[in-house]
Amino acid sequence: MKKLLFLILIFSTFNSYSQDLKKIFKFATFYTAANGGTSISDVDVYSVTDGLQTTTIETPFDYSLTAGIRKIARFGYENRANTFYDGTEKSFSDATTVGKVKGFEFLFEVDYKRQQGENYLDQHHFLRYVSECGNDKCTKPLCIKNFTAKIEYLQDGFADIEYFEASERYRYKYNNKLSFNLGAVQRLSEPYGYDPLEEWKLSNGNLHYTFLALEEGYTMIFDGQGNVEYFDPSGNSVATSTEVWEAIAIPEMLSNYTEKKRNQLNNTIQHSLIIGFDYYHYTKTFWLHSWGNLMPYHLDQGGEFSYHEYNEGQWYDYSGGLILGYKFDKHLGVFAEGKYNKYWNREWHDFSIGMNYVIF
């Protein structure tokens, strides 16, 4: 009898979990895609040092490999006619704090790409939850059941930004279109602001780059006749003159050094106060969707790599977006949309603006 009750309990638990899982992934879309195209054209480089010589620099074709799963309700202005996701979609509304519907929405996408010969890894993952009490449960202007929470991870290889962010906010609905939110946000990232070259700067502000190169394993050989040849840590010749050494070898060495030093550091966590708003209005001829976030205060936890040390006190981090569309008539319409971010004095943004005219 006990075994039977145990099996019934397991089955009931599994069935309940299965139903919850089905509810979570209902209407979600999993997609994979490969996209490619021609990169910048070949470039001919000429040299007359040992007679006329021509070298062609070829840039391999651009491509992207994308895999993701998303469950995000479309806003009224978004295109619902797409048959397939191909990984190239850029939905500015994904950055909003408040979604179209209450409950859970999510996006998990990885994009490995080659652009103009450079390889990048982009990732964008988030899980968003919007709670909203019904009129039968809460009729007061201030309702503790109105809140939103979001967990997000962003890696933008092209913009060179990467962080993990979690926010918990109380949401005050001014009306059916406008809402305000207030809460806390925690961000985990590399210690932005840290300058690995600071300790190598001289009192006059110049950089002791040759000594740093020697510390990094570079070597120099003098032939006794005033000539010098420079070698990298692997023993490869990188320059046969001071001009080439300073113009080519040193910048590459400094880039490798700063990247190495940053990779050696542990991530730091930043606790901040956040305030924001969200506005959404939609009709078939006019729509306006706007949102914004401001972090005016950041907790100073001390430490050698705290951003407070590099910034000499408090600073403002903010983000926002705007989506606007207007149809004058059945032929003519205009649109403008974009988003902007500034974290730790690092900026990245996207925008699009234009006009459509249906001829017939």
C-alpha positions in Angstrom: 0.0 0.0 0.0 2.8 2.4 0.9 4.6 1.7 -2.4 1.3 2.4 -4.3 0.9 5.7 -2.4 4.5 6.6 -3.1 4.1 5.9 -6.9 0.9 7.9 -7.0 2.7 10.8 -5.3 5.6 10.6 -7.8 3.2 10.5 -10.7 1.2 13.4 -9.4 4.4 15.5 -8.9 5.7 14.7 -12.3 2.4 15.4 -13.9 2.2 18.7 -12.1 5.7 19.6 -13.1 5.0 18.6 -16.7 2.0 20.8 -16.9 4.0 23.7 -15.4 6.8 23.1 -17.9 4.3 23.0 -20.8 2.8 26.3 -19.7 6.2 28.0 -19.5 7.2 26.9 -23.0 3.8 27.4 -24.6 4.2 29.6 -27.7 8.0 29.6 -27.3 10.1 29.3 -30.4 13.5 27.5 -30.8 15.6 28.5 -33.8 18.9 28.0 -35.4 20.3 29.7 -38.4 23.4 30.3 -40.5 23.8 33.5 -42.4 26.7 34.7 -44.6 27.7 37.3 -47.2 30.6 39.0 -48.9 32.9 41.1 -46.6 34.9 44.2 -47.7 36.7 43.9 -51.0 40.3 42.8 -51.4 42.9 45.5 -51.0 46.1 45.8 -53.0 49.2 47.0 -51.0 52.2 48.3 -53.0 55.8 48.4 -52.0 58.9 49.8 -53.8 61.6 48.8 -51.2 63.0 46.0 -53.4 61.4 46.9 -56.7 57.7 47.1 -57.3 55.8 44.5 -55.3 52.1 44.0 -54.8 50.4 42.2 -52.0 46.7 41.5 -51.9 45.0 41.6 -48.5 41.9 39.3 -48.6 39.2 39.5 -46.0 37.2 36.2 -45.6 33.4 36.4 -46.1 31.2 37.4 -43.2 29.0 34.9 -41.5 27.0 34.3 -38.3 25.8 31.1 -36.6 22.8 31.6 -34.3 20.9 29.5 -31.9 18.2 30.6 -29.5 14.9 30.2 -27.9 12.5 33.0 -27.1 9.0 33.5 -25.7 8.3 37.3 -25.9 4.8 38.6 -26.7 4.8 40.9 -29.7 3.7 44.5 -29.3 1.1 45.8 -31.6 3.6 47.6 -33.9 5.8 44.5 -34.4 5.7 42.5 -37.6 3.7 39.3 -37.1 4.1 38.0 -40.6 7.6 36.5 -40.2 7.4 32.9 -41.0 10.8 32.0 -39.6 13.4 33.4 -37.2 16.8 33.6 -38.9 18.8 35.2 -36.1 19.2 38.6 -37.8 16.1 40.1 -36.2 16.7 43.2 -34.2 13.8 43.9 -31.9 14.4 47.0 -29.9 11.5 46.1 -27.6 13.5 43.2 -26.2 15.3 45.8 -24.1 12.1 47.0 -22.3 11.7 46.7 -18.6 8.0 45.8 -18.9 6.7 43.3 -21.5 3.4 43.2 -23.4 1.9 40.6 -21.0 2.2 39.7 -17.4 4.0 36.6 -16.3 7.3 35.1 -17.5 9.0 35.9 -20.8 12.5 34.9 -21.8 15.2 35.0 -24.5 18.3 32.9 -24.7 20.4 33.5 -27.9 24.0 32.9 -28.8 25.5 34.4 -32.0 29.0 33.5 -33.2 30.0 35.8 -36.1 32.8 36.9 -38.3 32.6 40.5 -39.4 35.3 42.1 -41.6 37.7 39.4 -40.7 37.2 39.7 -36.9 35.5 37.0 -34.9 32.9 37.9 -32.2 30.8 36.1 -29.8 27.5 37.8 -28.9 25.1 36.5 -26.2 21.9 37.9 -24.9 19.9 36.0 -22.3 17.1 37.2 -20.1 14.3 36.0 -18.0 11.6 38.7 -17.2 8.7 38.5 -14.9 5.9 41.1 -14.6 3.4 40.9 -11.9 0.1 42.7 -12.0 -2.8 42.4 -9.5 -6.3 42.3 -10.8 -9.0 44.8 -9.9 -10.6 42.2 -7.7 -7.5 41.8 -5.7 -6.1 45.2 -5.4 -7.8 48.5 -6.1 -5.4 50.8 -4.3 -3.0 53.1 -6.2 0.0 51.6 -4.4 -0.2 47.8 -4.6 2.7 45.7 -3.5 1.7 43.0 -6.0 2.7 45.2 -8.8 6.4 44.5 -9.4 8.8 43.4 -12.1 12.0 41.4 -12.0 14.6 40.7 -14.7 17.7 38.6 -14.9 19.9 39.4 -17.9 23.3 38.4 -19.3 24.7 40.4 -22.2 27.9 39.9 -24.2 28.4 42.2 -27.2 31.7 41.4 -28.8 31.6 44.2 -31.3 30.9 46.8 -28.6 33.3 45.1 -26.1 30.8 44.9 -23.3 29.9 42.0 -21.0 27.9 41.9 -17.8 25.3 40.0 -15.8 22.5 42.0 -14.3 19.6 41.3 -11.9 17.0 43.9 -11.0 13.9 43.9 -8.7 11.5 46.8 -8.9 8.3 48.0 -7.5 6.0 49.2 -10.3 3.5 52.0 -10.0 0.9 52.2 -12.8 0.0 55.8 -13.4 -2.5 54.8 -16.0 -2.9 52.0 -18.6 -0.1 53.6 -20.7 2.4 55.0 -18.3 4.2 53.3 -15.4 7.1 54.1 -13.1 9.4 51.7 -11.3 11.9 51.9 -8.4 14.2 49.3 -7.1 17.7 47.8 -6.9 20.0 46.3 -9.5 23.1 44.1 -9.1 25.6 43.9 -11.9 28.5 41.5 -12.2 31.3 42.4 -14.6 35.0 42.9 -15.1 36.3 45.9 -13.3 35.7 48.5 -15.9 37.8 51.6 -15.5 40.9 49.6 -14.6 43.9 50.7 -16.7 46.7 48.1 -16.7 49.1 50.7 -18.2 48.8 53.2 -15.4 51.6 51.6 -13.4 53.9 51.9 -16.4 53.4 55.7 -16.9 56.2 58.1 -16.2 55.8 61.3 -14.2 55.4 63.3 -17.4 52.5 61.1 -18.6 54.5 59.1 -21.2 54.7 55.4 -21.2 57.8 53.4 -20.6 56.8 51.0 -23.4 60.3 49.5 -24.2 60.9 48.4 -20.6 57.4 46.9 -20.5 58.1 45.0 -23.7 61.3 43.6 -22.2 59.3 42.5 -19.2 56.9 40.7 -21.5 59.6 38.7 -23.1 60.5 40.8 -26.2 64.3 41.0 -27.0 66.5 43.3 -29.1 69.7 42.5 -30.9 72.2 45.2 -31.9 74.6 44.5 -34.8 77.2 47.1 -33.6 76.7 49.3 -36.7 73.7 51.2 -35.3 71.1 48.7 -36.5 68.7 46.8 -34.3 66.3 44.0 -34.7 63.3 43.3 -32.4 61.9 39.8 -31.5 58.7 38.8 -29.9 58.6 36.3 -26.9 58.4 33.4 -29.4 61.6 34.5 -31.1 60.0 35.8 -34.3 61.3 39.0 -35.8 58.8 41.8 -35.5 60.8 44.9 -36.6 64.1 45.8 -38.1 63.9 49.5 -37.3 62.8 51.8 -34.5 60.0 53.2 -36.6 58.4 49.9 -37.3 58.9 48.9 -33.7 57.0 51.9 -32.4 54.4 52.0 -35.1 53.5 48.3 -35.3 55.1 46.0 -32.7 54.5 48.2 -29.6 50.7 48.8 -30.2 50.2 45.1 -30.6 52.2 44.4 -27.5 50.2 46.9 -25.5 46.9 45.5 -26.7 47.9 41.9 -25.8 49.2 43.1 -22.4 46.1 45.0 -21.4 43.9 42.1 -22.5 45.9 39.6 -20.5 45.9 41.8 -17.3 42.1 42.3 -17.5 41.5 38.6 -18.0 43.5 37.9 -14.8 41.1 39.9 -12.7 38.0 38.6 -11.0 34.6 40.0 -11.8 33.3 42.6 -9.4 29.7 43.1 -8.3 28.0 46.5 -8.2 24.9 47.3 -6.2 22.9 50.3 -7.5 19.6 52.2 -7.0 17.5 52.2 -10.2 14.5 54.3 -11.3 12.7 54.0 -14.6 9.5 54.5 -16.6 7.7 52.7 -19.4 5.2 54.2 -21.8 3.2 52.3 -24.4 0.5 53.7 -26.7 -0.7 51.9 -29.9 -3.2 52.4 -32.6 -3.1 51.2 -36.2 -2.0 54.6 -37.4 0.2 55.9 -34.5 2.3 54.2 -31.9 4.8 55.3 -29.3 6.7 53.1 -27.0 9.4 54.5 -24.8 11.3 53.4 -21.7 14.2 54.6 -19.6 16.4 53.6 -16.7 18.6 55.7 -14.5 21.1 54.5 -11.8 21.9 57.6 -9.8 23.6 56.0 -6.8 26.0 53.1 -6.5 27.1 51.5 -3.3 30.8 51.9 -2.7 32.1 48.6 -1.3 35.7 49.7 -1.4 38.4 47.5 -3.0 41.3 48.3 -5.3 39.2 47.7 -8.4 36.0 49.5 -7.4 34.8 51.8 -10.2 34.5 54.5 -7.5 38.3 54.6 -7.4 38.6 55.3 -11.2 35.6 57.7 -11.3 36.4 59.6 -8.1 32.9 59.2 -6.6 29.4 58.7 -7.9 28.4 58.6 -11.5 25.2 58.1 -13.6 24.5 54.9 -15.6 21.4 55.0 -17.8 19.7 53.3 -20.7 16.6 53.9 -22.8 14.7 53.3 -26.0 12.1 54.8 -28.3 9.9 53.2 -30.9 7.7 55.6 -32.9 5.6 55.1 -36.0 3.0 57.2 -37.8 0.9 56.5 -40.9 -0.3 59.7 -42.6 -2.6 57.6 -44.8 -2.7 54.2 -46.5 0.3 55.2 -48.6 2.8 57.2 -46.5 4.3 56.4 -43.1 7.4 57.3 -41.1 9.2 55.5 -38.3 12.0 56.0 -35.8 13.4 53.5 -33.3 16.5 53.0 -31.3 18.1 52.3 -28.0 21.0 53.7 -26.1 23.1 52.4 -23.1 25.8 54.0 -21.0 27.3 51.8 -18.3 30.6 52.6 -16.6 31.1 55.4 -19.2 31.0 52.8 -22.0 28.4 53.5 -24.7 26.7 51.3 -27.2 23.6 52.0 -29.2 21.4 51.1 -32.3 18.9 53.2 -34.2 16.8 53.2 -37.3 14.8 55.9 -39.0 13.0 56.1 -42.3 10.0 56.5 -44.4 7.7 54.1 -46.3 5.5 54.9 -49.3 3.2 52.3 -50.8 3.0 53.2 -54.5 -0.3 51.3 -55.2 
